[in-house]
Amino acid sequence: MPDLPPDFLLYIAAGFVAQLIDGALGMAYGVSASSLLMALGVPPAATSATVHAAECFTTGASAISHHAFGNVDRFLFRRLLIPAVIGAIIGAYLLSSIGDVLKPWVSGYLLIMGIVIIAKAFVQVPSRNVTTHLTPLGFFGALVDAMGGGGWGPIVASNLIVRGNNVRITVGSVNAVEFFVTLAASITFLLTIGLTHWSIIIALAIGGVIAAPFGAWAAKHIPHKPFMVVVGVLVVALSTRNLLKFLAVF
């Protein structure tokens, strides 16, 4: 057992909050946890490796919880799974050389998607089961997630919701696939740069596993329109922050 850092409880709390948001909204665990580690001085590659290792536990618990609450669509899960795993492996391998180049473009894309989600919350749009373009969506979402330490949920869940897919089913299915995304990325990191910061991984995992069933419950019971607004505002806020950071405004 590694020595526990003095802020071990802080990391547990961070893991709990990040997974609660991710389980309820289908996004933001990686972004939230990565932002904290980067702020504490952990290098980008180590940050992504640490967060994805912790997510192996939290996303596993989240996937089980969403399945128990009936939030997972098997067709959507199967269509996203294989391309997502391939994208995660490639993204983790290319992290050190390409990740920063894509960040502003992804942030701009997510900003637009967030605005569209908010607008759709106030417009009567018929729900439909999205069945097209799932392979490139899964691949790109996992690719960016592995390279940036987060992004799977904002990219994949946002796209599906904007296109009319049921919010609860989208969140549950995307969370279920995310377990395999994080597992593939973590194995790739382990084989390339190795895994350190085990005490942080353990703390994030503990907090996330505790929060997983609460997030899945929230995804099933939160009303549709407020849910979409919260998702959209979250995506806009995170994307705007990343763009401003890239432009060195703060």
Phi, psi and omega in degrees: 000123181291157176298136181278133178290157181299334180258033181303316180295328177296318179293324176297314179298319179297318178295322179295309182296316182298317181286328176298315178295314183295318181293326181277324187249351179079016183196163166096357176297307183298318181296315182295309183293321180294321179299319179296313182295320178296321179295332180271004173096010178283130182301154184306311182296317179293324178298310181298318179297317181295313181296317180292326177296317178295323182293339176302323179280313186291319180289329175297313177296321180294318180298317179296318181295315180295322177297319180296327180272003178074031184263001187252127175263121186296321180298311180297319178301311183294322183290329181275333194301300187296310179299328179293317179298317179297316179298321180295318180296313180295317181297317179296321181292325184266003187311308189295334186255337187239336189309310184295332181294324184277341189305310182295325180292318178295319179298319178296318178298315181293325178300314178297316180298320179297318178297319179296319180299315179298316180298319182291338178294337183251008178238137180284102180243125180301134177287148177209157177274116181284125183233358184247156176058028181281327181296308178294328179295313179297319180295311184293319180299316180289323178301309181293321180302313182292324182282332185253358182079007180170160179136347180302307181296308180303321182284308187283311181296317180300315181299315182293320180293317179300325182277001173105002180290147179305132186297312183297315180293322178299311181299314181295315182292318179295321177296322180295316179292330184300330177302316182287329175297311182292324179295315180296317179295318182295318178297320179295316177298319180299321182280343183253297183253352182080170179241130176235196178052046184296326180296323178291319178302314181297316181296313178299321181294317180301310180298319182291319180296321178297321185280340189307307181295329178293320178294319179295321177298316181297321180298328182278334190249345179289133179303150190298307186296309177300325179300313180295321179297315180298315178301312182297315180297319179298314181296316180298315182297313181293319181292318178297317179300316181294322179293316179296322178295320179295322181278003176062032176287327175216000000 
